[in-house]
Amino acid sequence: MTRTGWIVAAACTAVALILGFGAGWFAQRASAVPPVPEPAARNPHPDDVEDRPETGFEPVTVGLDETHDFGDGFSIGLDGFERGVEVGGVDPDTGEEGDLPYLSWTVEIANEGTETVRTGLLTRSCSVGDPLRESGSPVLGDSVNPPESLDPGQSGSWDEDCWADEEDTHVQYTVEFHDQDFVPLYPAVTFAGTVD
């Protein structure tokens, strides 16, 4: 091959490499751009009340020492209120650290009906004080998850708690059972009252 032939072959190879790498770079960049997400039909987050489906349920409020029956033999109540101090605790909502006082109790549910009750998932909130203010939960109990279902004649329970100073005697605890799409299975129940 002549010198001119070598120069032409080298130039053609260089051009081919440049075009090949350039095309690969553009293809890689195009595939790296994330796709634009389609708008969701409904935001599944339970706190976004505007996007939640209509259920026809009316919220229920009962006393701290009362048991609420949902009407099909499924009932819920609270028991065993106690005060404690979490040594070296951290309240992520307020940023407060140290020996933090809290209030704890047990949530008890029972199925006295004839059908299995799905409890599914739940949302819960706690407010304390006068006026009431929302309070976080240290989640200190031994059993903090409710049972997913109850057969007829079966009962279950789980531990709850929330940060509360000694002077916080007013307590409001709300619980709502819902399915995986955050569609409520029963009305939201709020337990409200005072504790020592």
C-alpha positions, 0 to 999 in steps of 0.5 A: 500500500502506498503512503497516500493509501495509508493516509486515506485508510487512517483518516477513514478509520479515524472518522469512523471511530469518531462517528461511532463513539459520537453515536454511542455517546448520544444513544447513551445520553438519550437512554439516561434521561429519566422518563416523565412519570404519568400522573397518578390517578390517586395519591396513596398517601393517607395524609393527603385527604383531598385525594382519598376516596369517599368512604361514607364513613363518619368519624367516631369520637369516644372516651379514653375508657370506652370501647367502640363497636364497629357494628359487626362484632369488631371492637376497639378500646384502650387500656393501661395508660402509664407514664414513663421517661425515655432516658437519652430519648430523641423527639425527631419532630421537635429536635428535643433530646435527653430524658423525655417523658412519654405516655404509653397504653395498649390498644385492644381489638376483638372480633365477636362476630361470625366472620373473619375481620381484616384489620389491614394496615392502619394510620394513627395519630396522637395529640396531647396538652391543652390546647392539643398539639400533635405529638410524635411516638417513641415506639417503645412497646414490645409489640407495636404492630396490630394483627392483620386479621382476627378470626371469630372469637379472636382478640389481639392487641399492640402497644402505643405511646406518644411524647407527653409531659407530666402536665399534658393530661389531655390526650387524643388518639386517632386510629383508622384501619385501611387496605393497601390502597389506603381505602378505609375499612372502618370509620376513624375512631378518636379516643379523647379524654384526660389521664393522670 
